[in-house]
Amino acid sequence: MQQIASSNNNSSLMWKTIKNILNKGHTKQVHLQDLQNEDGTLTKSSKESADKINTYFSVVGKTLASKIPQPTVIPPSFQCNLNNSFFLQAT
């Protein structure tokens, strides 16, 4: 708090101090855990692990969708025709 108070109403200095306290603007190196490939070997780098994760998430939706069984009933077959219907419309 003392660092912010000492900025003497200088907003630029105040935000620089806040970013410094929050450690903003500094990149952090993250090491992804090694993942097992289909052949049983482990990934050799964080980039290879990230690529493997990206590939998985880019195809998982399509893979799951292909496992959903197709319906046996055609929707129009159970819809009824309403000749005597009405609706209210806002005016």
C-alpha positions as CSV (number, residue, x, y, z in Angstrom):
1,M,0.0,0.0,0.0
2,Q,2.8,2.4,0.8
3,Q,4.1,2.0,-2.8
4,I,0.7,3.1,-4.2
5,A,0.4,5.9,-1.7
6,S,3.9,7.2,-2.7
7,S,2.8,7.6,-6.3
8,N,1.7,11.2,-5.5
9,N,-1.4,11.2,-7.6
10,N,0.6,10.1,-10.7
11,S,-1.8,7.6,-12.3
12,S,0.9,6.2,-14.6
13,L,3.3,5.5,-11.8
14,M,0.4,4.1,-9.7
15,W,-0.6,1.6,-12.4
16,K,3.0,0.6,-13.0
17,T,3.3,-0.1,-9.3
18,I,0.1,-2.2,-9.3
19,K,1.3,-4.2,-12.3
20,N,4.6,-4.8,-10.6
21,I,2.8,-6.0,-7.4
22,L,0.5,-8.3,-9.4
23,N,3.5,-9.4,-11.6
24,K,1.7,-8.4,-14.7
25,G,3.6,-8.2,-18.0
26,H,6.1,-10.9,-17.0
27,T,5.8,-14.1,-18.9
28,K,6.0,-17.3,-17.0
29,Q,7.4,-20.5,-18.4
30,V,5.0,-23.4,-17.9
31,H,6.1,-27.0,-18.3
32,L,3.2,-29.3,-19.3
33,Q,3.3,-32.7,-17.8
34,D,4.6,-35.3,-20.3
35,L,1.7,-37.2,-22.0
36,Q,1.6,-40.7,-23.2
37,N,1.4,-41.2,-27.0
38,E,-0.6,-43.9,-28.6
39,D,2.6,-46.0,-29.0
40,G,3.3,-45.8,-25.2
41,T,6.2,-43.3,-25.5
42,L,6.0,-40.0,-23.6
43,T,6.0,-36.5,-25.2
44,K,9.4,-34.9,-25.3
45,S,8.5,-31.2,-24.9
46,S,5.8,-28.9,-23.6
47,K,5.1,-27.9,-27.3
48,E,4.5,-31.5,-28.2
49,S,2.2,-32.0,-25.1
50,A,0.3,-28.8,-26.1
51,D,-0.1,-30.0,-29.7
52,K,-1.4,-33.3,-28.4
53,I,-3.9,-31.6,-26.2
54,N,-5.0,-29.2,-29.0
55,T,-5.4,-32.2,-31.4
56,Y,-7.6,-34.0,-28.9
57,F,-9.9,-31.1,-28.2
58,S,-10.2,-30.2,-31.9
59,V,-11.6,-33.7,-32.7
60,V,-13.4,-34.7,-29.5
61,G,-16.7,-33.1,-30.5
62,K,-16.8,-34.8,-33.9
63,T,-15.8,-38.1,-32.3
64,L,-18.6,-37.9,-29.7
65,A,-21.1,-36.7,-32.3
66,S,-20.4,-39.8,-34.4
67,K,-21.3,-42.0,-31.5
68,I,-24.8,-40.6,-31.0
69,P,-27.3,-43.0,-32.5
70,Q,-29.5,-41.8,-35.3
71,P,-33.2,-41.4,-34.4
72,T,-35.5,-44.2,-35.6
73,V,-38.5,-41.9,-35.7
74,I,-38.9,-39.1,-38.3
75,P,-40.1,-35.9,-36.6
76,P,-42.9,-35.1,-39.0
77,S,-44.4,-38.5,-38.3
78,F,-45.4,-37.6,-34.8
79,Q,-46.4,-34.0,-35.4
80,C,-50.1,-33.3,-35.6
81,N,-51.8,-30.9,-37.9
82,L,-53.7,-28.2,-36.1
83,N,-56.3,-26.6,-38.3
84,N,-58.0,-24.8,-35.5
85,S,-55.2,-23.0,-33.8
86,F,-54.5,-19.3,-33.0
87,F,-51.7,-17.2,-31.6
88,L,-51.4,-13.8,-30.0
89,Q,-49.3,-11.2,-31.6
90,A,-48.0,-8.1,-29.8
91,T,-49.3,-4.8,-31.3
